Amino acid sequence: MVAAAWFGRMAYSAGRNWIAWTLGGGLFGLVIATIVFGVGHAISTPFSDQERSIEHIEWTCVAIVVIGLLGWIFTAPLHGAHKTLLGLNRKLPAPNPEPPASAPAKGKPEGTRSAAESGAGKAVGAKSKADK
């Protein structure tokens, strides 16, 4: 039930479909707890009721830790902590909107071209020696 509430709350705060995440979290918690308890009972042979209750408490703690760790990994897209751990949240410096202007050539004001550069004084359709 705690896993279902946790998954649902994370999805709700991330603006995702919280109903689907709640159902998925509940099923996830049940499946993982069943696997952990099944393995725990399979590898132990208690000889008394006291041993059985101690092992039951141990496997309950293991199930809580496993559900917590795997649940955190599976909800990483909702809380974004994986980006921080992988360094994907670093802010890059803002790009310069314009490159720095180069120094104008000596003797000419910036933004002006000579008559030869601009093609002024040429008749339309006339070719110069350089064009031939």
Contacts in CASP RR format, 6 or more apart in sequence:
PFRMAT RR
TARGET T0000
AUTHOR 0000-0000-0000
METHOD contacts of the structure
MODEL  1
MVAAAWFGRMAYSAGRNWIAWTLGGGLFGLVIATIVFGVGHAISTPFSDQ
ERSIEHIEWTCVAIVVIGLLGWIFTAPLHGAHKTLLGLNRKLPAPNPEPP
ASAPAKGKPEGTRSAAESGAGKAVGAKSKADK
1 26 0 8 1.000
3 25 0 8 1.000
3 26 0 8 1.000
3 28 0 8 1.000
3 29 0 8 1.000
3 67 0 8 1.000
3 68 0 8 1.000
3 71 0 8 1.000
4 22 0 8 1.000
4 23 0 8 1.000
4 24 0 8 1.000
4 25 0 8 1.000
4 26 0 8 1.000
4 29 0 8 1.000
5 22 0 8 1.000
6 25 0 8 1.000
6 71 0 8 1.000
6 75 0 8 1.000
7 21 0 8 1.000
7 22 0 8 1.000
7 24 0 8 1.000
7 25 0 8 1.000
7 26 0 8 1.000
7 28 0 8 1.000
7 71 0 8 1.000
7 75 0 8 1.000
8 18 0 8 1.000
8 21 0 8 1.000
8 22 0 8 1.000
8 25 0 8 1.000
9 18 0 8 1.000
10 21 0 8 1.000
10 75 0 8 1.000
10 78 0 8 1.000
10 79 0 8 1.000
11 17 0 8 1.000
11 18 0 8 1.000
11 20 0 8 1.000
11 21 0 8 1.000
11 22 0 8 1.000
11 78 0 8 1.000
12 18 0 8 1.000
13 78 0 8 1.000
14 77 0 8 1.000
14 78 0 8 1.000
14 79 0 8 1.000
16 78 0 8 1.000
21 75 0 8 1.000
21 78 0 8 1.000
25 71 0 8 1.000
28 67 0 8 1.000
28 70 0 8 1.000
28 71 0 8 1.000
28 74 0 8 1.000
29 67 0 8 1.000
32 63 0 8 1.000
32 66 0 8 1.000
32 67 0 8 1.000
32 70 0 8 1.000
33 63 0 8 1.000
33 67 0 8 1.000
36 59 0 8 1.000
36 62 0 8 1.000
36 63 0 8 1.000
36 66 0 8 1.000
37 59 0 8 1.000
37 63 0 8 1.000
40 55 0 8 1.000
40 59 0 8 1.000
41 59 0 8 1.000
44 55 0 8 1.000
46 52 0 8 1.000
46 55 0 8 1.000
72 81 0 8 1.000
76 82 0 8 1.000
82 88 0 8 1.000
83 89 0 8 1.000
101 110 0 8 1.000
104 110 0 8 1.000
104 111 0 8 1.000
108 114 0 8 1.000
115 121 0 8 1.000
122 128 0 8 1.000
END
